[in-house]
Amino acid sequence: MKNQLLQIQQVSKVFPGYPWVTALTGIDFQVISGEFVVILGPSGCGKTTLLRLLAGLEKPSSGLCRYRGQEIDSPSLAISYLFQEPRLFPWLTVAENMGLSGHSEGLTALARRMGLADFLKSFPHQLSGGMAKRVSLARALLANPEVLLLDEPLANLDLPTKIGLQQELISIWRRGITSIMVTHDLDEALAVASRILLFSPRPGRIIHDVVLDMDHPRSQDDQRYLLWKRQIMNWTMEVLNHESTK
């Protein structure tokens, strides 16, 4: 029997206000240990909201999110969350920011592997944007999570830095950390995912759930890559056309 880590059962999320905003509706899927799931969809479709529910930072308006059969109702070191922004404390060094989870074993080795060994005594204002994201990723990994939640980790990075971080994320996943990433960039999704959940515009709902039959590393010239890209673009256009006729 496959090892189900996460169960998301008919989850909806409404944010009270005027007007009330329904971010998610009827979200239902499971995550198996060892998957790299990418949640792909347009801006504002509830992708980040779903990550916050899985991290225990928000609660569903209806439905349940479970980790190993237990309801997720608060943050846990077993599920690390990498925010869109690095969120480093400016008065702490790189080493101190990395160690905030209380786990420092392996810090030096991890810093070396992620190209941070020469910056452990530096402060956040002395880092590039890509370096700051690597520090926040290293901090998440030092907690020894079973699940890593990634909120657009490749956004606003130059191309060489983005490619390097993509490779790092794949390497982390291959070491056994189940990963869930959100993005609105189709090429980012196709570069890393073992499975893609395609979301509709708000209120977000799953319109397609596909397992990618491609090995890593992946080339944008590969025929299977191009077929998947064309198929997902077609699905997206179908949904947008349907939404526009409502």
LUMMISE-605990 format. One record per residue: x, y, z of N, C-alpha, C in turn. Coordinates in steps of 0.05 Angstrom, whole numbers, plus 5000, padded with zeros to 4 digits. Atoms other than C-alpha are relative to their C-alpha. Example, Ala and Ser with C-alpha at 12.3 -4.5 7.8 and 13.67 -1.06 7.14 Angstrom:
<atoms>
ATOM n_xx n_yy n_zz ca_xx ca_yy ca_zz c_xx c_yy c_zz
ATOM 5018 4976 5000  5246  4910  5156 5018 5024 5000
ATOM 4984 4976 4999  5273  4979  5143 4985 5022 5014
</atoms>
This chain:
<atoms>
ATOM n_xx n_yy n_zz ca_xx ca_yy ca_zz c_xx c_yy c_zz
ATOM 5017 4976 5000  5000  5000  5000 5018 5025 5000
ATOM 4984 4976 5002  5027  5068  4981 4997 5016 5026
ATOM 4999 4985 4976  5048  5113  5038 4988 5028 4996
ATOM 5014 4974 5002  4997  5171  5040 5009 5018 5023
ATOM 4991 4981 4979  5028  5230  5077 4978 5020 5006
ATOM 5020 4979 4996  4974  5282  5065 4974 4992 4986
ATOM 5027 5004 5011  4899  5277  5054 4986 5027 5002
ATOM 5015 4975 5001  4861  5338  5032 4972 4992 4991
ATOM 5027 5011 5004  4787  5323  5037 4979 5021 4997
ATOM 5022 4981 5006  4735  5368  5004 5004 5027 5014
ATOM 4993 4975 4987  4770  5431  5028 4990 5024 4985
ATOM 5007 4973 5010  4741  5500  5017 5010 5021 5020
ATOM 4991 4979 4982  4766  5566  5044 4987 5026 4991
ATOM 5014 4975 5005  4725  5630  5049 5012 5021 5019
ATOM 4990 4978 4984  4755  5696  5073 4977 5020 5004
ATOM 5022 4982 4996  4700  5738  5106 5009 5029 4993
ATOM 4995 4973 5007  4695  5809  5081 4977 5010 4983
ATOM 5021 4990 5018  4655  5851  5033 5011 5007 4973
ATOM 5016 5025 4999  4646  5816  4986 5017 4978 5012
ATOM 4985 5023 4991  4665  5749  5016 5015 4988 4977
ATOM 4983 5011 5021  4722  5718  4978 5002 4969 5004
ATOM 4996 5029 5000  4720  5643  4963 5026 4994 4986
ATOM 4974 5005 5012  4792  5624  4952 5002 4972 4988
ATOM 4999 5028 5008  4784  5549  4946 4973 4987 5003
ATOM 5026 5014 4998  4726  5502  4934 5004 4971 4992
ATOM 5001 5029 5006  4720  5426  4937 5027 4988 4993
ATOM 4973 5011 5006  4795  5411  4938 5003 4973 5013
ATOM 4999 5028 4990  4805  5336  4944 5022 4985 4986
ATOM 4978 5016 5011  4870  5298  4934 5017 4989 5022
ATOM 4981 5011 4981  4924  5257  4969 5028 5004 4989
ATOM 4972 4998 5007  4999  5264  4969 5015 4976 5011
ATOM 4985 5024 4993  5042  5201  4969 5029 5007 5007
ATOM 4972 4996 4993  5110  5198  5002 5018 4998 4976
ATOM 4981 5000 5022  5164  5215  4952 4991 5014 4975
ATOM 5009 4985 5024  5123  5257  4904 5011 5028 5001
ATOM 4994 4972 5003  5142  5325  4878 4975 5012 4986
ATOM 5026 4990 5010  5073  5357  4869 5003 5030 4995
ATOM 5001 4971 5006  5067  5424  4834 4972 5008 4995
ATOM 5026 4989 5003  5004  5464  4841 5002 5024 4981
ATOM 4997 4980 5022  4998  5505  4777 4973 5014 4995
ATOM 5024 4986 5005  4948  5559  4765 5005 5030 4999
ATOM 4997 4971 5002  4936  5634  4753 5003 5013 5027
ATOM 4998 4984 4976  4951  5687  4804 4972 5003 5013
ATOM 5025 4996 4986  4896  5692  4857 4981 4976 5001
ATOM 5018 5023 5001  4870  5621  4849 5000 4983 5026
ATOM 5000 5014 4975  4884  5600  4921 5023 4981 5005
ATOM 4977 5019 4997  4951  5564  4912 5014 5005 5027
ATOM 4986 4994 4975  4985  5600  4970 4982 4994 5024
ATOM 5019 5006 4979  4922  5593  5012 5001 4970 5007
ATOM 4998 5029 4995  4926  5517  5003 5025 4993 5015
ATOM 4975 5006 4985  4999  5516  5026 4997 5009 5029
ATOM 5004 4991 4973  4980  5556  5087 4983 4981 5016
ATOM 5017 5020 4986  4926  5505  5104 5017 4976 5007
ATOM 4984 5024 4996  4976  5448  5096 5021 5005 5022
ATOM 4980 4992 4980  5026  5486  5140 4988 5004 5028
ATOM 5013 4995 4975  4974  5495  5195 4999 5029 5008
ATOM 5001 4971 4994  4976  5571  5189 4971 5011 4996
ATOM 5028 4993 5004  4903  5574  5167 4983 4974 5004
ATOM 5018 5023 4997  4843  5529  5178 4979 5001 4978
ATOM 5020 5000 5021  4794  5507  5124 4973 5010 5010
ATOM 5027 4993 4993  4724  5536  5123 4983 4975 5001
ATOM 5014 5026 5000  4700  5466  5108 5020 4979 4990
ATOM 4982 5021 5008  4734  5399  5097 5023 4997 5020
ATOM 4977 5006 4982  4798  5371  5128 5026 4997 4985
ATOM 4972 5006 5009  4873  5371  5117 5012 4982 5021
ATOM 4988 5019 4982  4908  5311  5148 5029 4994 4992
ATOM 4973 5010 5004  4981  5292  5157 5003 4974 5016
ATOM 4998 5027 4989  4992  5218  5169 4975 4993 5017
ATOM 5026 5007 4988  4918  5212  5187 4991 5019 5022
ATOM 5008 4982 4979  4918  5268  5239 4994 5028 4988
ATOM 5008 4974 5010  4883  5334  5227 5022 5021 5004
ATOM 4981 4979 4998  4930  5392  5213 4987 5025 5012
ATOM 5012 4977 4988  4911  5447  5262 5020 5020 5011
ATOM 4979 4982 4991  4978  5480  5278 5025 4993 4985
ATOM 4974 5005 5013  5048  5487  5249 5015 4977 5013
ATOM 4984 5023 4990  5095  5427  5256 5027 5000 4985
ATOM 4974 5002 5013  5169  5417  5243 5001 4978 4979
ATOM 5001 5021 5020  5150  5356  5202 4992 5011 4972
ATOM 5009 4987 5025  5121  5403  5149 5013 5028 5000
ATOM 4987 4974 5002  5168  5461  5131 4988 5016 4977
ATOM 5012 4982 5019  5142  5521  5094 5020 5021 4991
ATOM 4983 4980 5011  5185  5564  5048 4983 5022 4988
ATOM 5017 4978 5009  5151  5631  5039 5010 5012 4974
ATOM 4992 4987 5025  5152  5673  4975 5025 5018 5005
ATOM 4977 4983 4993  5200  5722  5009 5017 4985 5020
ATOM 4983 5015 4982  5261  5697  5048 4993 5002 5030
ATOM 5008 4995 4972  5236  5728  5114 5023 4993 5019
ATOM 4977 5004 4982  5305  5729  5146 5000 5023 5020
ATOM 4998 4979 4980  5316  5767  5211 5025 5016 4994
ATOM 4977 4984 5009  5361  5826  5192 5023 5002 5020
ATOM 4980 4997 4979  5397  5827  5259 5015 4974 5006
ATOM 4987 5026 4996  5418  5754  5255 5018 4993 4976
ATOM 4982 5009 5022  5475  5724  5214 4986 4978 4985
ATOM 5010 5022 5016  5464  5672  5160 4998 4975 5017
ATOM 5000 5024 4984  5483  5617  5209 4978 5001 5021
ATOM 5021 4997 4979  5436  5644  5263 4972 4998 4987
ATOM 5026 5003 5014  5378  5650  5213 4995 4971 4993
ATOM 5003 5029 5007  5391  5578  5190 4992 4984 5024
ATOM 5004 5017 4976  5389  5552  5261 4976 5007 5016
ATOM 5023 4991 4984  5324  5584  5282 4980 4978 5007
ATOM 5018 5022 4993  5287  5518  5281 5009 4985 5025
ATOM 4990 5014 4977  5330  5495  5339 5017 4976 4993
ATOM 4984 5022 5010  5365  5443  5296 5025 5011 4987
ATOM 4975 4989 5011  5438  5460  5283 5018 4977 4990
ATOM 4983 5022 5009  5466  5390  5270 5000 4999 4969
ATOM 4998 5001 5029  5492  5388  5199 4999 5027 4987
ATOM 5003 4974 5012  5488  5463  5190 5024 5007 4982
ATOM 4977 4993 5016  5559  5471  5164 5001 4984 4974
ATOM 5000 5016 5024  5553  5413  5116 4979 5009 4981
ATOM 5021 4990 5017  5487  5439  5090 5007 5026 4987
ATOM 4992 4974 5011  5515  5509  5081 5020 4996 4978
ATOM 4980 5006 5021  5573  5480  5041 4986 4989 4975
ATOM 5013 5012 5023  5527  5440  4997 4984 5021 4984
ATOM 5017 4980 5012  5483  5501  4983 5015 5025 4992
ATOM 4984 4977 5008  5541  5548  4969 4999 5024 5020
ATOM 5003 4979 4980  5532  5587  5034 5023 5000 5021
ATOM 4980 5003 4979  5595  5565  5072 5016 5026 5005
ATOM 4984 4976 4997  5631  5631  5059 4983 5024 5011
ATOM 5018 4978 4993  5571  5672  5082 4987 4996 5028
ATOM 5013 5006 4975  5554  5642  5150 5000 5023 5020
ATOM 4998 4977 4982  5576  5705  5187 4989 5026 4988
ATOM 5011 4976 5014  5543  5752  5137 4972 5005 5011
ATOM 5027 4992 4993  5478  5790  5150 4983 5001 4975
ATOM 5017 5001 5023  5417  5788  5104 5004 5022 4980
ATOM 4997 4977 5019  5430  5858  5075 5025 4997 4982
ATOM 4975 5004 5015  5497  5832  5049 4996 4978 4979
ATOM 5005 5022 5018  5464  5777  5008 4985 5009 4975
ATOM 5017 4996 5024  5436  5775  4937 4973 4987 5006
ATOM 5027 5013 4997  5363  5755  4928 5001 4970 4999
ATOM 4998 5029 5002  5383  5686  4906 5013 4987 5024
ATOM 4987 5010 4976  5429  5676  4966 4980 5000 5023
ATOM 5020 4999 4979  5374  5699  5013 4980 4977 4999
ATOM 5019 5023 5003  5327  5647  4984 5013 4974 5007
ATOM 4986 5024 4992  5380  5594  4993 5002 4997 5031
ATOM 4999 5001 4971  5387  5613  5066 4973 4991 5012
ATOM 5026 5007 4989  5312  5608  5078 4994 4970 4994
ATOM 5003 5028 5007  5312  5540  5042 5016 4983 5019
ATOM 4983 5015 4981  5370  5516  5085 4988 4999 5028
ATOM 5013 4999 4973  5333  5539  5148 4977 4980 5001
ATOM 5022 5019 5001  5272  5498  5126 5010 4971 5001
ATOM 4989 5028 5001  5315  5436  5113 5012 4991 5026
ATOM 4987 5007 4974  5351  5439  5180 4980 4989 5020
ATOM 5021 5011 4982  5285  5422  5214 4995 4971 4995
ATOM 5003 5029 5008  5290  5353  5180 4970 4994 4995
ATOM 5029 5004 5006  5219  5358  5151 4996 4975 4983
ATOM 5008 5021 5018  5183  5301  5118 4987 5011 4975
ATOM 5013 4986 5022  5145  5350  5074 5011 5028 4998
ATOM 4990 4973 5005  5172  5414  5043 4979 5015 4982
ATOM 5019 4984 5015  5121  5467  5021 5015 5024 4989
ATOM 4984 4979 5014  5149  5517  4970 4981 5019 4986
ATOM 5018 4980 5011  5112  5581  4953 5016 5017 4980
ATOM 4987 4985 5022  5139  5606  4886 5030 5005 5006
ATOM 4972 4995 4991  5212  5595  4907 5018 5010 4978
ATOM 4983 4992 5023  5238  5612  4837 4993 5027 4989
ATOM 5009 4975 5010  5202  5678  4829 5021 5022 5003
ATOM 4983 4976 5000  5241  5742  4812 5030 4994 5003
ATOM 4972 5007 5000  5307  5706  4803 5011 5002 4972
ATOM 4988 5001 5026  5356  5715  4746 5003 4971 4990
ATOM 5001 5027 5012  5361  5656  4698 5021 4981 5012
ATOM 4980 5019 4989  5427  5625  4723 4993 4992 5029
ATOM 5007 5007 4972  5404  5630  4796 4975 4982 5001
ATOM 5025 5017 5001  5335  5601  4778 5007 4971 4993
ATOM 4992 5027 5009  5367  5542  4742 5014 4985 5023
ATOM 4986 5012 4978  5414  5529  4800 4982 4992 5023
ATOM 5018 5007 4978  5358  5531  4851 4981 4978 4992
ATOM 5016 5023 5009  5315  5485  4808 5015 4974 5004
ATOM 4984 5024 4996  5371  5435  4809 5002 4992 5029
ATOM 4999 5005 4972  5377  5442  4884 4974 4988 5011
ATOM 5026 5010 4991  5302  5430  4894 4997 4971 4991
ATOM 5001 5027 5010  5306  5367  4851 5018 4982 5017
ATOM 4982 5016 4983  5366  5343  4892 4988 4995 5027
ATOM 5013 5003 4974  5329  5355  4957 4978 4979 4999
ATOM 5022 5019 5003  5268  5317  4932 5011 4971 4997
ATOM 4989 5026 5004  5312  5259  4909 5012 4988 5026
ATOM 4990 5010 4974  5340  5254  4980 4977 4991 5018
ATOM 5022 5012 4985  5271  5234  5003 4980 5019 5013
ATOM 5018 4981 4988  5235  5298  5022 4977 5005 4980
ATOM 5024 4995 5016  5164  5300  4994 4996 5030 4997
ATOM 5000 4971 5005  5156  5368  4961 4974 5008 4986
ATOM 5024 4989 5013  5095  5411  4943 5007 5029 4994
ATOM 4993 4973 5009  5108  5474  4903 4977 5013 4985
ATOM 5020 4985 5016  5061  5528  4877 5014 5019 4981
ATOM 4989 4982 5020  5074  5568  4815 4978 5007 4980
ATOM 5017 4995 5023  5038  5602  4757 5016 4998 4974
ATOM 4982 5003 5023  5097  5587  4710 5000 4971 4991
ATOM 5002 5027 5010  5085  5526  4667 5027 4987 4996
ATOM 4973 5012 5004  5159  5516  4649 5013 4993 5027
ATOM 4990 5007 4974  5177  5518  4723 4988 4974 5010
ATOM 5014 5025 4992  5125  5464  4737 5011 4976 4985
ATOM 4991 5022 5016  5148  5420  4680 5030 4993 5006
ATOM 4972 5005 4995  5221  5427  4701 5004 4982 5024
ATOM 4994 5014 4975  5213  5396  4770 4979 4978 5007
ATOM 5022 5015 4989  5145  5362  4780 5000 4970 4992
ATOM 5008 5027 5007  5130  5288  4784 4970 4998 4996
ATOM 5029 5000 5003  5057  5307  4786 4991 5030 5001
ATOM 5011 4972 5001  5018  5371  4769 4970 5000 5006
ATOM 5028 4994 4995  4952  5395  4798 4995 5026 4986
ATOM 5006 4976 5014  4923  5446  4750 4975 5012 5012
ATOM 5022 4986 4987  4878  5497  4785 4986 5018 4981
ATOM 5016 4981 5015  4822  5538  4756 5005 5028 5012
ATOM 5001 4973 4987  4817  5614  4767 4982 4999 5025
ATOM 5015 5000 4975  4787  5634  4834 4970 4999 4995
ATOM 4990 5016 4978  4753  5601  4868 5015 4975 4989
ATOM 4983 5021 5009  4809  5551  4859 4988 4972 5004
ATOM 5009 5028 4999  4789  5479  4843 5019 4985 4981
ATOM 4983 5016 5016  4828  5422  4813 4986 4992 4974
ATOM 5013 5007 5025  4812  5415  4739 5015 4977 4986
ATOM 4985 5024 5011  4867  5364  4721 5021 4992 5020
ATOM 4980 5012 4982  4913  5319  4762 5015 4980 4983
ATOM 4985 5016 5018  4969  5289  4720 5027 4992 5011
ATOM 4973 5009 4993  5031  5247  4733 5017 5002 4975
ATOM 4982 4995 5023  5089  5266  4687 5018 4976 4996
ATOM 4983 5023 5006  5124  5208  4653 5026 5009 4988
ATOM 4974 4989 5009  5191  5244  4646 5021 4998 5021
ATOM 4978 5002 4981  5258  5232  4678 5014 5028 5002
ATOM 4983 4976 4997  5305  5287  4704 5028 4992 4992
ATOM 5007 4972 5007  5341  5326  4678 4982 5001 4976
ATOM 5019 4997 5021  5289  5352  4630 5008 5022 4981
ATOM 4993 4980 5020  5299  5390  4565 4974 5010 4988
ATOM 5024 4988 5012  5248  5439  4537 4997 4992 4971
ATOM 5001 5009 5027  5264  5409  4469 4990 4971 4998
ATOM 5009 5027 5000  5243  5339  4490 4971 4998 4990
ATOM 5026 5002 5012  5182  5314  4453 4978 4997 5021
ATOM 5020 5004 4979  5145  5291  4516 4996 5027 5015
ATOM 5002 4974 4987  5160  5359  4549 4981 5018 4983
ATOM 5016 4983 5017  5130  5395  4489 4970 4991 4999
ATOM 5027 5010 5000  5069  5349  4488 4985 5008 5025
ATOM 5012 4992 4975  5055  5361  4561 4994 5030 5001
ATOM 5004 4971 5000  5064  5436  4553 4976 5008 4983
ATOM 5023 4994 5018  5016  5438  4495 4974 4991 5012
ATOM 5024 5010 4988  4965  5395  4532 4990 5018 5023
ATOM 5007 4983 4977  4966  5437  4595 4991 5027 4991
ATOM 5009 4974 5010  4961  5502  4556 4972 4997 4988
ATOM 5027 5003 5011  4901  5474  4519 4979 4997 5022
ATOM 5019 5002 4978  4867  5454  4584 4995 5027 5013
ATOM 5003 4974 4988  4880  5523  4612 4983 5018 4983
ATOM 5016 4984 5018  4851  5557  4551 4971 4992 5000
ATOM 5027 5009 4999  4789  5513  4554 4986 5011 5025
ATOM 5012 4990 4976  4777  5533  4626 4995 5030 4999
ATOM 5004 4971 5002  4788  5607  4612 4977 5007 4981
ATOM 5022 4995 5018  4741  5605  4553 4973 4994 5013
ATOM 5024 5007 4986  4689  5570  4595 4992 5021 5021
ATOM 5005 4980 4980  4696  5621  4651 4990 5026 4987
ATOM 5008 4975 5013  4688  5679  4602 4972 4999 4989
ATOM 5028 5003 5011  4621  5652  4577 4979 4998 5022
ATOM 5020 5002 4978  4589  5647  4646 4984 5025 5003
</atoms>
